[in-house]
Amino acid sequence: MVGVVVILQLPIDLWVRLAACAIWVVTSVIEHRRIRRGWAECRGLRFDAEGEIASLGVDGKWRPAQCESGSVLLGKVGWIRLRDQRGAVFGELLTGDARESPDWRRLQVIWRHVGA
């Protein structure tokens, strides 16, 4: 909704703003569906020291995945966009604290080392 409000405030013709709002809404709905599908199919993520990624499916099997552009990992939060072996793209919101979680600290080291 914030995106629509910002677009409507732009100093351009009304019809261009309305078209941009429609495009924004459609792409947001598509992205939301991808995220929901990923959450429904992914029970865990595994990152190894070489930067390989695997996702744990609902069937309990680990499947290879690739990191997509748009992924970011900060001090306590990360947004990881992944593509699974079937080609489905989804995002995962990750949170952690390097002081409390050795797994989070290890993920940050791998992320910096591999250059994701």
C-alpha positions as MATLAB code, in Angstrom:
seq = 'MVGVVVILQLPIDLWVRLAACAIWVVTSVIEHRRIRRGWAECRGLRFDAEGEIASLGVDGKWRPAQCESGSVLLGKVGWIRLRDQRGAVFGELLTGDARESPDWRRLQVIWRHVGA';
ca = [
       0.000    0.000    0.000;
       2.875    2.377    0.732;
       4.116    1.951   -2.823;
       0.712    2.957   -4.214;
       0.613    6.050   -1.984;
       4.102    7.063   -3.125;
       3.247    6.525   -6.790;
       0.077    8.605   -6.473;
       2.153   11.507   -5.106;
       4.468   11.635   -8.146;
       4.257   14.782  -10.291;
       3.235   13.003  -13.510;
       0.002   12.632  -15.446;
      -2.853   10.892  -13.663;
      -3.163    8.096  -16.212;
       0.544    7.293  -15.879;
       0.213    7.176  -12.081;
      -2.806    4.864  -12.307;
      -1.011    2.550  -14.738;
       2.054    2.495  -12.464;
      -0.178    1.685   -9.474;
      -1.758   -1.202  -11.369;
       1.662   -2.579  -12.337;
       2.851   -2.172   -8.735;
      -0.140   -4.084   -7.360;
       0.193   -6.925   -9.887;
       3.923   -7.394   -9.239;
       3.340   -7.234   -5.480;
       0.689   -9.960   -5.675;
       3.003  -12.146   -7.775;
       5.860  -11.664   -5.285;
       3.536  -12.418   -2.362;
       2.474  -15.689   -4.010;
       6.129  -16.669   -4.495;
       6.896  -15.984   -0.854;
       3.884  -17.986    0.360;
       4.810  -20.914   -1.889;
       8.368  -20.867   -0.562;
       7.231  -20.776    3.054;
       4.862  -23.666    2.416;
       7.561  -25.812    0.787;
      10.681  -24.924    2.807;
      11.225  -26.280    6.323;
      14.908  -25.337    6.634;
      17.956  -23.929    4.880;
      21.505  -25.235    4.896;
      24.529  -23.182    3.824;
      27.919  -24.868    3.554;
      31.353  -23.249    3.690;
      31.707  -23.240   -0.118;
      28.476  -21.290   -0.508;
      26.280  -24.193   -1.607;
      22.669  -23.877   -0.455;
      20.091  -26.588    0.171;
      16.465  -26.291    1.231;
      14.616  -28.870    3.310;
      11.274  -29.737    1.760;
       8.120  -30.852    3.523;
       9.004  -34.431    2.544;
      12.203  -34.245    4.627;
      14.584  -34.239    1.638;
      17.342  -31.674    1.088;
      17.305  -30.132   -2.391;
      19.891  -27.844   -3.981;
      18.998  -24.159   -4.270;
      20.654  -21.049   -5.708;
      20.828  -17.588   -4.233;
      19.139  -14.955   -6.408;
      19.876  -11.256   -6.734;
      18.061   -9.135   -4.187;
      19.358  -11.167   -1.248;
      20.863   -9.250    1.646;
      22.259  -10.233    5.029;
      22.677   -7.604    7.737;
      23.702   -7.824   11.383;
      20.451   -9.249   12.777;
      18.186   -9.748    9.790;
      18.472  -11.114    6.276;
      16.293  -11.516    3.211;
      17.371  -14.452    1.085;
      15.849  -14.988   -2.348;
      16.298  -18.542   -3.574;
      15.601  -20.554   -6.705;
      14.988  -24.244   -6.151;
      15.832  -27.050   -8.566;
      12.365  -26.827  -10.157;
      12.936  -23.154  -10.976;
      10.559  -21.733   -8.373;
      11.801  -18.479   -6.842;
      10.940  -17.671   -3.248;
      12.174  -15.540   -0.393;
      12.980  -16.305    3.217;
      13.234  -13.778    6.034;
      16.026  -14.769    8.414;
      16.777  -13.308   11.830;
      19.497  -13.968   14.344;
      22.080  -12.527   16.681;
      25.771  -13.315   16.218;
      26.371  -13.044   19.955;
      23.738  -15.645   20.811;
      23.740  -17.984   17.819;
      26.845  -19.666   16.400;
      24.786  -20.691   13.354;
      23.935  -17.046   12.593;
      27.578  -16.039   13.032;
      28.666  -18.877   10.725;
      26.117  -17.784    8.098;
      27.485  -14.240    8.194;
      31.056  -15.490    7.766;
      30.063  -17.707    4.823;
      28.064  -14.827    3.290;
      31.048  -12.462    3.448;
      33.570  -15.084    2.344;
      31.659  -16.347   -0.665;
      30.636  -12.837   -1.677;
      26.934  -13.520   -2.046;
];
